[in-house]
Amino acid sequence: MMDDFARIGWTVVFAALIALTIPWFLWGDGQVAYGLPVWLWWHVGWMALVALVFSVFANRAWGLGIEEGA
């Protein structure tokens, strides 16, 4: 039962990260912050967040739904 909740939770987390991959709301926006376009900063922040989430996933839930008793 808990395995199902964890699998659904990780699916939701990764779906949200995928949905936030491309900042559609920043298209056509020419704002610059600290010498770089804001959309580029979005990607820098997104990559840092994805690295953190994947690290947590790899340490806590690797093999979830694949290995018995993971």
Secondary structure in CASP SS format (residue, H / E / C, confidence):
PFRMAT SS
TARGET T0000
AUTHOR 0000-0000-0000
METHOD secondary structure of the structure
MODEL  1
M C 1.00
M H 1.00
D H 1.00
D H 1.00
F H 1.00
A H 1.00
R H 1.00
I H 1.00
G H 1.00
W H 1.00
T H 1.00
V H 1.00
V H 1.00
F H 1.00
A H 1.00
A H 1.00
L H 1.00
I H 1.00
A H 1.00
L C 1.00
T C 1.00
I C 1.00
P C 1.00
W H 1.00
F H 1.00
L H 1.00
W C 1.00
G C 1.00
D C 1.00
G C 1.00
Q C 1.00
V E 1.00
A E 1.00
Y C 1.00
G C 1.00
L E 1.00
P E 1.00
V H 1.00
W H 1.00
L H 1.00
W H 1.00
W H 1.00
H H 1.00
V H 1.00
G H 1.00
W H 1.00
M H 1.00
A H 1.00
L H 1.00
V H 1.00
A H 1.00
L H 1.00
V H 1.00
F H 1.00
S H 1.00
V H 1.00
F H 1.00
A H 1.00
N H 1.00
R H 1.00
A C 1.00
W C 1.00
G C 1.00
L C 1.00
G C 1.00
I C 1.00
E C 1.00
E C 1.00
G C 1.00
A C 1.00
END
